[in-house]
């Protein structure tokens, strides 16, 4: 049987025309299955990335004080970071932000705009995020730094005000009933018109602290970017347990409704709430779940098509080759050897089909990335830098290939087993 691979290749080439339909069916089925899963994975990853960047981390510790504002002193933030280390939270990056919601006005050249989010950031710490974001203008790269009088605005903000990079904006914020103002230079315009990026601006955290009356090193929240998002829930639980020894904490929050209810509770002193991205995205996850159901349905339909295509085509091929199989038996091949030879042909055919299907899937993904979805309101949240692309996870792609192979061998085995066990007179005589 050392000649088995060579015989398999020879027979596959010899009967390539008979295998052509099955090859096309397998390649097309695998490409569509992989296209569905990879696009869904990329959409999920894009929306998570947008939310992660917007809320600053996978796990976010927010401080609520008696004024119903997000506020953590520098010592409180240090204590939260220390608690995360004790809890064994493995992070790739830890950030601190100061957030101002709905109390910001921007003025430029006689135009005024109220923005929903003014975020104070440590630009050097969060540069890994900004370096992946597209900026408008000839220089689409992120600025190397964000000075104390610099501001980053989203494209919708710049468009409404008629401003561009290098222009001066007057920023007005509320501080305990008093309006504080500051003049800022636009350091960059972020090309982001998603739900998370709309009407948003970034300035230096210490500068924002000075405008709203915080101490220089204070913040609103501490965000932890995890090394392993698969352990998100367990690390959130461990951190919450550790924080309970130093702070008054909220119970763990799992849905957006719970979050909205808890955040409006009256508190008499500082209280810490631990949140995760799935909490913020709980409503959007309903849409993602609906997408999952649709993708699973299409996935199942394609697998059914692959199975029946393989079954029908393989039966026809065996029917046409029954004399050949009988001749192989007559010259000394055992039944098991005949089956191994034909299954080797199927394996090689499946391997070639998967390679061709993956290449066709990449072509589909390339075509998808050049389509415009501007007609779909708010669809930008599923895109990255204005494009919808595919994410080829090795495990998902391998699982798709194994599923196709499993159905192919299942469709081939029973007809092959029955054909190889027929009597020689039947096979040599061409009897059905």
Secondary structure as UniProt FT lines:
FT   TURN            2..3
FT   HELIX           4..14
FT   HELIX           16..55
FT   STRAND          59..64
FT   TURN            66..67
FT   HELIX           74..86
FT   TURN            87..88
FT   STRAND          91..108
FT   TURN            109..110
FT   STRAND          111..121
FT   HELIX           123..130
FT   TURN            131..132
FT   TURN            148..149
FT   STRAND          150..154
FT   HELIX           155..161
FT   TURN            165..166
FT   STRAND          168..175
FT   TURN            176..177
FT   STRAND          178..190
FT   TURN            195..199
FT   STRAND          200..204
FT   HELIX           205..212
FT   TURN            216..217
FT   STRAND          221..226
FT   HELIX           229..231
FT   HELIX           232..243
FT   TURN            244..246
FT   STRAND          248..249
FT   HELIX           256..263
FT   STRAND          271..276
FT   HELIX           277..280
FT   HELIX           282..320
FT   HELIX           322..330
FT   TURN            331..332
FT   HELIX           335..369
FT   TURN            374..375
FT   TURN            377..378
FT   HELIX           379..382
FT   TURN            385..386
FT   HELIX           394..420
FT   HELIX           424..429
//
